[in-house]
Amino acid sequence: MNRMAVATTALCLLLLTCGAEAQLCSVRSLTYKGKCWYNMNCAHHCVAEGRTGGYCKGRLPLFKTCMCTFDCSGGGGSGGGGGGGQLAPPALVKPQTLTTRARRAGSPA
């Protein structure tokens, strides 16, 4: 019986943590010009804009654009509106340095 209680508690905790992840949104870079060939170049522009990172997105190399990522899980939640819609990106802030973790992140495209 003790095993069943432990298993049930573990399952409940697992289900509660599923919704605790940060939501990552993306928006086109304001400062990156031209074709996006390298994720690192795009990420540097995005970090300078105050975003958390960036990557090149597109189907063909000639049509890839620089997309900046930012945390858009702004909390709230109960507005009666029922989800949907994209949150506005955060305002531009002072430049930051790109972290090692951000450098290692691959392109989702």
BELFENSUL-V334441 format. One record per backbone hydrogen bond with DSSP energy under -1.0 kcal/mol. CO is the residue of the C=O (numbers start at 1). NH is the residue of the N-H. If there is no record, write none. Layout:
BEGIN
co=CO nh=NH
co=CO nh=NH
END
This chain:
BEGIN
co=1 nh=5
co=2 nh=6
co=3 nh=7
co=4 nh=8
co=5 nh=9
co=6 nh=10
co=7 nh=11
co=8 nh=12
co=9 nh=13
co=10 nh=14
co=11 nh=15
co=12 nh=16
co=13 nh=17
co=17 nh=20
co=23 nh=72
co=25 nh=70
co=27 nh=68
co=38 nh=42
co=39 nh=43
co=40 nh=44
co=41 nh=45
co=42 nh=46
co=43 nh=47
co=44 nh=48
co=45 nh=49
co=46 nh=51
co=47 nh=50
co=53 nh=69
co=55 nh=67
co=57 nh=65
co=60 nh=63
co=64 nh=36
co=65 nh=57
co=66 nh=29
co=67 nh=55
co=68 nh=27
co=69 nh=52
co=69 nh=53
co=70 nh=25
co=72 nh=74
co=77 nh=79
co=99 nh=103
co=100 nh=104
END
